[in-house]
């Protein structure tokens, strides 16, 4: 039974363009995998702590030497890693803030890139045999031919991180010019519909 892990990042709820893209993706994915399991990790609904000194102390201490405090420091990180390892398909839906991912998504990444669990001691990714789809809603347009192509940091960063942990089958659906929806120049439905084919193709595999 295939398992889909959805990582949502936008704090905008129903007004979120990336979340609407997720809805479209999920409809197609469930149609293709009627017996599949869906797990949602909504980063807007949890206070995901940033990496701090106690976390790093626990991280660099062998597990067999962990104190109760160290185990607690890594408890949420362990749960997030387990979600990634259990998934067959990882979906990350995110807006772009100042050309990069939101702080909440960066925090999630810092928690799931773990030596010995998602990353080998030799630096090779351990999360193999999985697929990832990234749905991005950005104000700017960074696709091929754009004069600001070099500012496509979010997509490049997410692909890099996924590759680092071993996920090389990565599809990115770039929803550029999403600001047109916020400015009232395009409806949410029309915007998402423009990317319907790409979203469906990513979901149906």
N, C-alpha and C positions, 0 to 999 in steps of 0.2 A: 504494500500500500504506500504510494508516494506521499511524501510530506513536504508541504510548502511553509517556509518561514517568511512572514512579512514583517519587515522593519519599517515602521512609519516614523516620520520625524517632524512633520509640519505641526505647529501649534494652532493652526487656523480652523480646525474642525471641518465643518461642511463647506467652508469657504476655500478650503485648500485645493489647489489644482492638482498637486501630486497625489492627494488622496482620491480624487475623482479618477485619476489615471489608474490607481490601484484597483478601484471598483471595477473598471472595465477589464483589467487584467484578470481579476479574480473570477469574474463571470466566465471568461473563456477557459481559465485553468480548471475550474470545477466541472465545466462541460466536458473537458478532455480527460479529467480524472475524477469521475463521479464517486469513487471510493477513497479518494485522497483525503488527507488530514491537513488542516490549516491551523497554524499557530501564529498569533499576532503579537509582536512586541512593539507596543506604542510608546515611543520615547517621550512623547508629549505628556504622558500620564504618569510617569515615574520621575523621581528626583535621582537621576543617575549621577552618582558622585564622580568627580574627576579624579584621576590618579593622584594620590597623595603619598606622604612619607610612610604611613603604616602599610598602605597597599604595596608600595615598592619593597618594603622590608619583608613582607610575606612572600612576595613574588620571587625574591632572590634567596629565599631560605628553602632548603629541601623540604618537601612535603612531610616527610617523616619527623621533621623537627618543628613542625608548626605548633605554636601555642594556640589555645582557644581564641585569643584575640586575633591571631593571624588568620585562622580559619574563618573567622567572622569578617575580616577585612576583604577576603576573597570570595565570600559566599555568593554575592550577586554576580560577580565576574564568572564564577564557576557555572552558575545557572545559564548565563548568556552564552558561554562557550558550548555548553551541552545542547542548547537549542540549535546552534549552528551545526554541530556535529551530527545531530539527529535528522537534519533536513536534507532532502534531495534537491530542492530548488530554493534558492534564497532570493527574495525580492526586497530590494531597498528602494523606497520612494522618498524623494527629498526635494525641497526647494534649494535654491542657491542663494547664499548670503555673501555679498562682496566677493563673488567669484568662487567661493569654496563652500564646503558643507557646513551646516549648522553645528554649533558647539555640542549639542546633544548627540549628534551622529558621530562626531569626532570622539566623544567620550565612550560611546559604544564600541567604536573601533579599538580604542586603547584597552578596553576590557576583554575583547575577544582575540586579540593578537597575543597569544600566550605561548611562550617557549615550552615545548614538551607536550602541548595539547593541540594547538592549531599550527604551530611552527616548530620544526625540528631544531635540535641543538645545532645542527649543521646549517641552519638557515633555510632549509627546504620546506615548502608548505606541506602540511599534513592533511588538509581538507581537500581530498581529491575525489574525482568521480562525481562531482556535483555541478550544477548549473546555477548561474546567477543572472538576474535581470535587474537593471537599475533604471528607474523612472525618474527623470529630472524635469522640474519646472523652473525655468530661469527667465528673468526679465530680458536678458540679452540673448542673441543668437550666435552660437559658437561653432556651428557645423561647417563642413568643408566649404571654402570660398568666402567665409565671413572675414571682414577686415579685422575683427577682434578674436580670431580663431585662437591666438596665443593665450587668451584669457580663460580658456576652457579648463580651468584647474580642477573643478569638482569632479568632472567625468574622468579626467586623467588620474586623479588621486584615488578614486574609488576602484577603478580598474587595476591600478598598481597594487593597492592593498589586497584586493581579492586574489590577484595573481600571486602575491607574496605568500598567502596562506594556502595556496594550492588550487584555487578555483580559476581555471583558465578559460572556461566556456562562459563568457560574459557578454550579455547583450545590453546595450545602452539605448534607451529611447529618450532622445533629447527634445524636451518640450520647450523650445525657445520662444521668445516673444510672449511669454505668459503674462506680461504686464498689460497686454491689450485687454485681458479679461478684467483686471483690476480697474482699468481706466474706462471700462464700459464700452469699449470699441468692438468687443467680440464676446459672445456668450460662452459660458463654461462648456456647454454641450458641444458647441461648434469647435472650440479649441481641442477638446479631447477627441472629437471625431476625426480631426486632421491626423491624429496619431493612431487611429483605431487599427489600421492594418499592421503596423509595427508592433503594437501592443498584443494583438491577437497572435501574430507569428511567434512572439516570445513566450506566450502562455501555452501554446498548443504542443510544445515539444515535451 
